């Protein structure tokens, strides 16, 4: 049986009273202790389960790729060697931008920017296509984009994704681009606006390939 000093020391260290248990109360006290330990264990398991459920709910609320704002860019700077081997190719650089719009959720938009070798000017065209060509937020199949240039017939172009991540720009009939100054200027296109037309029957200017690049956001 512990002495009075031992009981005081134990109580100060553990926070529990070290009273001597009589045979009649030992079973009752042990039941209380066991019940308390079980309650603590149950609360611990419940808290862990709630935390796990919270992580699951948060994970399930993550925005799927197709619902995220889309903004992809591709570009190509043709080397001097390539241009010497293809003297009739009209452009020396190519930029392709693809994005969606919250205003028209079913549509997909693409802006084509090229540098004309002959004039030294940049030309642009904007096309509208359908978002159905996307899979998991990426271009998954070829899609056609119609162009409204306000200067004659804008034509159209097709973007076709490749397995290596690159994109082919294909001109089937024709594509008319507007010089960048007029494109970025007033709403009314000036009568003297310069244009660049790529023809679908011109084998030097109807297919171009661009690689994925970071977008200038």
C-alpha positions in Angstrom: 0.0 0.0 0.0 1.5 3.4 -1.0 2.4 5.9 1.6 0.7 9.4 1.9 3.8 11.0 0.3 3.8 8.5 -2.6 0.1 9.3 -3.3 0.7 13.1 -3.3 3.7 12.7 -5.7 1.7 10.5 -8.1 -1.2 12.9 -8.1 1.0 15.9 -8.8 2.7 14.2 -11.7 -0.3 12.5 -13.4 -3.2 14.7 -12.4 -5.1 11.7 -11.1 -5.9 11.0 -7.5 -3.9 8.0 -6.2 -6.5 6.9 -3.6 -6.3 3.4 -2.4 -9.0 1.3 -4.0 -11.1 -0.9 -1.9 -12.0 -4.4 -3.3 -15.6 -3.2 -3.8 -14.8 -0.2 -6.1 -11.9 -1.6 -8.1 -14.2 -3.2 -10.8 -16.3 0.0 -11.1 -13.3 2.3 -11.4 -11.7 0.0 -14.0 -14.9 0.1 -16.0 -14.8 3.9 -15.9 -11.2 4.0 -17.0 -11.9 1.5 -19.9 -14.9 3.4 -21.0 -12.9 6.7 -21.0 -10.1 5.2 -23.1 -12.7 3.7 -25.6 -14.3 7.2 -25.9 -11.0 8.8 -26.6 -10.2 6.2 -29.2 -13.6 6.5 -30.9 -13.2 10.3 -31.1 -9.8 9.9 -32.6 -11.1 7.5 -35.3 -14.1 9.8 -36.0 -11.8 12.8 -36.4 -9.5 10.9 -38.8 -12.5 9.8 -40.8 -13.9 13.4 -41.1 -10.5 14.7 -42.2 -10.3 11.9 -44.8 -13.8 12.7 -46.0 -12.9 16.4 -46.2 -10.0 15.6 -48.4 -12.2 13.4 -50.6 -14.8 16.1 -51.0 -12.2 18.7 -51.8 -10.6 16.4 -54.4 -13.9 15.6 -56.0 -14.5 19.4 -56.4 -11.4 19.9 -58.4 -12.1 21.5 -61.7 -12.0 19.0 -64.6 -9.6 19.9 -67.5 -12.5 20.5 -70.0 -14.0 23.1 -67.6 -10.9 25.1 -67.1 -10.2 28.2 -69.2 -8.4 27.1 -72.3 -5.4 29.1 -73.7 -2.9 27.2 -75.8 -0.2 28.5 -78.1 2.0 27.1 -80.9 4.8 28.8 -82.9 7.4 28.3 -85.6 10.3 30.3 -86.7 11.6 28.9 -90.0 15.3 28.6 -90.3 17.3 30.3 -93.1 18.1 26.8 -94.5 14.4 25.9 -94.6 13.5 29.2 -96.4 16.3 28.7 -98.9 15.0 25.2 -99.7 11.4 26.6 -100.0 11.9 30.0 -101.8 8.2 30.2 -102.6 7.0 30.0 -99.0 5.4 33.3 -98.1 5.8 33.3 -94.4 8.9 33.1 -92.1 7.2 32.9 -88.7 3.9 31.4 -87.5 2.0 31.8 -84.3 -1.2 30.0 -83.4 -3.3 30.9 -80.4 -6.3 28.8 -79.3 -8.7 29.8 -76.5 -12.3 29.5 -75.4 -14.9 32.0 -74.2 -17.3 32.0 -71.2 -19.7 34.0 -73.3 -20.0 31.3 -76.0 -19.1 28.1 -74.2 -19.6 25.8 -77.3 -17.2 27.8 -79.4 -13.4 27.7 -79.8 -11.4 30.6 -81.1 -8.0 30.7 -82.8 -5.8 33.6 -83.9 -3.2 33.1 -86.6 -0.2 35.5 -86.8 2.3 35.2 -89.6 5.3 37.3 -90.8 5.3 37.9 -94.6 8.7 37.5 -96.2 8.1 39.9 -99.1 6.6 42.9 -97.3 8.2 42.4 -93.9 4.8 42.9 -92.2 2.9 40.8 -89.7 -0.6 39.6 -90.7 -3.4 38.2 -88.5 -6.6 36.3 -88.9 -9.2 35.1 -86.3 -11.3 32.0 -86.7 -14.2 30.4 -84.9 -14.6 26.7 -84.5 -16.4 24.2 -82.3 -15.2 23.1 -78.8 -16.1 19.5 -79.5 -12.6 18.9 -80.9 -11.2 19.1 -77.4 -10.5 16.1 -75.1 -9.4 16.7 -71.5 -8.7 20.4 -72.3 -6.4 19.6 -75.3 -6.9 19.5 -79.1 -7.7 15.9 -79.8 -8.9 16.0 -83.4 -8.8 18.2 -86.5 -11.2 21.1 -86.5 -12.2 23.8 -89.0 -12.2 27.5 -88.2 -14.1 30.0 -90.3 -12.6 33.5 -90.7 -14.5 36.8 -90.9 -11.9 39.4 -92.0 -14.3 42.2 -93.1 -12.0 42.5 -96.1 -13.4 40.3 -98.9 -13.8 36.6 -98.0 -11.8 35.6 -95.0 -11.8 31.9 -95.9 -11.0 29.2 -93.3 -8.3 27.0 -91.9 -8.0 23.7 -90.1 -6.0 22.9 -87.0 -4.9 19.2 -86.7 -3.1 18.0 -83.6 -0.1 15.5 -84.0 1.1 12.8 -81.6 4.3 14.8 -80.8 2.2 17.7 -79.5 2.6 19.9 -82.6 -0.2 21.3 -84.6 -0.7 21.4 -88.4 -2.3 24.5 -89.9 -4.0 23.5 -93.1 -5.5 25.8 -95.7 -8.0 23.9 -97.9 -9.3 26.7 -100.0 -7.9 30.0 -99.0 -7.1 32.1 -95.9 -7.0 35.9 -96.0 -5.1 37.6 -93.2 -5.1 41.3 -92.4 -2.0 43.4 -91.6 -1.5 43.7 -87.9 -1.8 47.5 -87.8 -5.3 47.3 -89.3 -6.2 44.2 -87.3 -5.3 45.9 -84.0 -6.7 49.3 -84.9 -10.2 50.7 -85.3 -13.4 48.7 -85.5 -13.9 49.9 -89.1 -11.2 48.4 -91.3 -9.5 51.0 -93.5 -9.9 50.7 -97.3 -6.2 50.7 -97.8 -5.7 47.8 -95.4 -3.1 45.3 -96.6 -4.0 41.6 -96.9 -2.1 38.3 -97.3 -3.8 35.4 -98.9 -2.7 31.8 -98.5 -4.1 29.4 -101.2 -5.1 25.8 -100.7 -3.8 24.8 -104.1 -0.4 26.3 -103.4 1.7 23.4 -102.1 4.3 25.8 -100.7 1.7 27.7 -98.6 -1.1 25.4 -97.6 0.4 23.3 -94.7 2.4 24.7 -91.8 3.6 23.0 -88.6 4.0 24.7 -85.2 5.2 23.4 -81.8 3.6 24.2 -78.4 5.0 27.2 -76.7 4.1 29.3 -73.6 1.4 31.9 -74.1 2.1 35.6 -73.5 -0.7 36.1 -70.9 
